[in-house]
Amino acid sequence: MGRRLAAPQIGDPVRIIHLNARDRAFFMFNPKIVNKGDEQFDVWDFCFSAKAAFVAKVSRYCSISVEYYDERGQHTVERFDDDWSELIQHEVDHLNGILFVDRVSHPQSIKMIEHL
């Protein structure tokens, strides 16, 4: 089971993300990344949309600010760092029609999981 899911991954073309990691589970409706920090880090990313058969090294921002509506319809702007930042960037990419492999800078950055 994944830690997050964007509605387009299950065939619903709406801009909704559900995140469930550590001690927090919540929805983001119409999320938009409104600020990105200066620093980036590389992460071995994967996705159940790719049947989790391979991973790819991609670059993500260490810190982002996201504007969204919560489950109660409250407008929220929240800063996310590190793991949360990476998770949300991955899911917002799904909402924008971008897969993690679209962010690969060179073919050597893709590895089959069975070879790791």
C-alpha positions as CSV (number, residue, x, y, z in Angstrom):
1,M,0.0,0.0,0.0
2,G,1.3,3.4,-0.9
3,R,1.6,6.4,1.3
4,R,-0.2,8.7,-1.0
5,L,-2.6,8.7,-4.0
6,A,-3.6,11.2,-6.6
7,A,-7.1,10.9,-8.0
8,P,-6.0,10.5,-11.7
9,Q,-4.1,7.3,-10.6
10,I,-7.5,5.6,-10.1
11,G,-9.1,7.2,-13.2
12,D,-10.8,10.2,-11.6
13,P,-9.7,13.4,-13.4
14,V,-10.1,15.7,-10.4
15,R,-7.3,17.5,-8.5
16,I,-7.4,15.6,-5.2
17,I,-4.5,14.0,-3.3
18,H,-4.7,11.8,-0.2
19,L,-1.6,11.5,1.9
20,N,-1.1,9.0,4.7
21,A,2.3,8.9,6.3
22,R,3.5,8.6,9.8
23,D,1.0,10.2,12.2
24,R,-0.9,12.3,9.7
25,A,-3.5,11.5,7.1
26,F,-5.3,14.2,5.1
27,F,-6.7,15.3,1.7
28,M,-5.6,18.2,-0.4
29,F,-8.1,19.6,-2.9
30,N,-6.8,21.7,-5.8
31,P,-3.2,21.7,-4.4
32,K,-0.8,24.1,-6.0
33,I,2.9,24.5,-5.2
34,V,3.3,28.2,-4.6
35,N,6.9,28.3,-3.4
36,K,10.0,26.1,-3.8
37,G,13.1,26.4,-1.6
38,D,16.5,26.9,-3.1
39,E,17.9,23.5,-2.1
40,Q,17.2,20.2,-3.9
41,F,18.0,16.6,-3.1
42,D,18.1,13.4,-5.2
43,V,15.8,10.6,-4.3
44,W,15.2,7.1,-5.7
45,D,11.5,7.5,-6.6
46,F,9.0,4.8,-7.6
47,C,5.3,4.6,-8.3
48,F,2.6,2.1,-8.2
49,S,1.5,3.5,-11.6
50,A,4.7,1.8,-12.9
51,K,3.7,-1.4,-11.0
52,A,6.7,-0.7,-8.7
53,A,9.0,-2.6,-11.1
54,F,11.7,0.1,-11.2
55,V,13.0,3.1,-9.5
56,A,14.4,6.3,-10.9
57,K,16.7,8.9,-9.3
58,V,15.0,12.3,-9.5
59,S,15.7,15.7,-8.0
60,R,13.1,17.2,-5.6
61,Y,13.0,20.4,-3.6
62,C,13.8,20.1,0.1
63,S,11.1,22.6,1.0
64,I,7.9,23.6,-0.7
65,S,4.8,25.7,0.2
66,V,1.5,24.4,-1.0
67,E,-1.8,26.2,-1.3
68,Y,-4.8,23.9,-1.1
69,Y,-8.3,23.3,0.4
70,D,-8.7,20.8,3.2
71,E,-11.6,18.4,3.9
72,R,-13.6,21.2,5.5
73,G,-13.2,23.5,2.6
74,Q,-10.7,25.7,4.4
75,H,-8.1,27.5,2.3
76,T,-4.7,26.6,3.6
77,V,-1.1,27.4,2.7
78,E,1.3,25.1,4.4
79,R,5.1,24.5,4.2
80,F,6.4,20.9,3.8
81,D,10.0,19.8,4.2
82,D,12.1,16.7,3.3
83,D,10.0,13.5,3.0
84,W,6.7,15.4,3.0
85,S,8.0,17.7,0.3
86,E,9.0,14.8,-1.9
87,L,5.7,13.0,-1.4
88,I,3.7,16.0,-2.3
89,Q,5.8,17.0,-5.3
90,H,5.3,13.4,-6.7
91,E,1.6,13.6,-6.3
92,V,1.2,17.1,-7.6
93,D,3.1,15.9,-10.7
94,H,0.4,13.2,-11.2
95,L,-2.2,15.9,-11.1
96,N,-0.3,17.8,-13.8
97,G,0.2,14.7,-16.0
98,I,3.8,14.2,-15.1
99,L,5.3,10.8,-14.0
100,F,8.5,10.4,-12.0
101,V,10.3,9.0,-15.1
102,D,9.6,12.3,-16.9
103,R,12.0,13.9,-14.3
104,V,14.9,11.5,-15.1
105,S,18.0,13.4,-16.3
106,H,19.8,10.4,-17.8
107,P,19.1,6.7,-18.5
108,Q,21.6,5.6,-15.8
109,S,19.2,7.0,-13.3
110,I,16.7,4.1,-13.8
111,K,17.2,0.8,-12.0
112,M,15.0,-2.3,-12.0
113,I,13.9,-3.1,-8.4
114,E,14.9,-6.8,-8.9
115,H,18.5,-5.6,-9.5
116,L,18.8,-3.6,-6.3
